[in-house]
Amino acid sequence: MSTDADTFDYGDTLSRPFWEAAARKELVMQQCATCGNVQFYPRPMCLECRGTDLGWTAVSGDATVYSMTTVHVQIDPDLVPPYVVALVDLDEGPRLLTNIDGDVEIGVRVRVAWRDRDDAPPLPVFEPA
């Protein structure tokens, strides 16, 4: 991958660990040290117990398609229609908005895959398991 982690604009300190892990093609989520809740997207406190002792943990990348739609309008040069946008429920709990590569239906098992990008860390997408 040609992306240099020192030149990518991570946007904020909360999401930096997510994108640093993505550069290694590792899917990580925040986990509360107090109650064990796993959450995504990154926040300064736990959604379950309001605790602030949050760390990062690798997740399996295994999920189930909760909802999906096929987009037929091109809104970005990198997203050539038709493409699938889906909500997937990760086995660890969080629901993630993502793209699906391949044919799936609601309720189908999927797993994380990585879409390489020239100017940023790889993007987590999902494919049929």
N, C-alpha and C positions, 0 to 999 in steps of 0.2 A: 504494500500500500504506500502511496506517495505522500500521504498526509503527515506533516510534522506536528506533533502534539504541542510544540512550543509556539506554533503560528496559528492554530485553530482558536477562534474566539468562542470560548466555552459559555459566554453569556453571563453566568453568575456562579458564585461559589457553591451554591446548593446542588447544581446539576453537574459540576465538574467531575466528581467521581464516576458518575454514570457514563460520561463521554470518554473519560480515560479508560474505563473498562471496555467500552465499545471498541476503542482503538485496538484492544487485544482480542476482540470478538468474544467478550465475556458479558453476559447479561447480569447486572446487579440491581438490587433494589435496597431501599432503606429498611432497616429493621430496628424496632424499639428494644432496647436492652431491659426495659422495665416489664413490658407485657408480652414481648415477642412478636407483635404485629408487624407484618411486612406490608409496605405501602409504596405506591407509585402514583404520581409524580413526586419528586423530592419536596419536602416541606420542613420547616424549622421545628415542628413538634409532631408527636404521634397523634393520628386521628382517633385512636381508640382510648388512650389513657391521658392524653395531653402531656406526656412525658417529653423531655428534651434530650434524653440520652439515646441518640440515634446513631447507628453505624450502618455500614454497607455490607451486604451479604450476596454471594452468588446464588442465583436461582436456576432451576433446571431448564427453563425455556420450554417446558411442556405446558400445553394449554388446550382449551376447548373453545371453538368458535361460539360466541354468544349472539352476535348479530353481524350482519354484513350487507354491503351494497356494492354494485358494480357501477363504476363511474365511466361515463361515455364522453365527457367534455374535457378537453385538454386545458388545464389551468397552470401547468408548469412544463417547461421543455423536457424535464427529466421524467415526467409521468405521462407516458404515451398511453392513451385509452385503447381498449378498455382495461381498467385495473380494478382490483378489489380492495376496498377499505373495510376493515372489520374491527369489532371489539372482541378481544379474546380474554378469557378468564384463565390466568396462570394458575398452576396447581398450588402455588404458595399463597394465592388469594387475590392479588391485585388484578384489576381489569385494565387492559392496555389497548389503546387505539393504534392500529398498525395497518400495513399492507399485507396481503396474502399473495404469494406466488404459487399458482397451481389452482386446480379445481377443488373447491370445498363446498360444504353446505353447513348450515347452522347445526351445531352439536358435534361436528367432526373434530377429531383430535388433530392438533397441529404442533409443530416444534419451531423453535427459533432458527432462523437462517440469517445471513448477513449480506446486505447489499453494499458493495464497495462504492465509495464516492471519491472523486479526485481532490476535492477541497475540504473534506471533513472526515471524521471517523466513520466507519461503516454504520449503516442504519439497520437496526433490528427489524426484520420482517419475518413472516411466518410461512411455512409450507406444510402440506399434508404430512402427518407423522407416518 
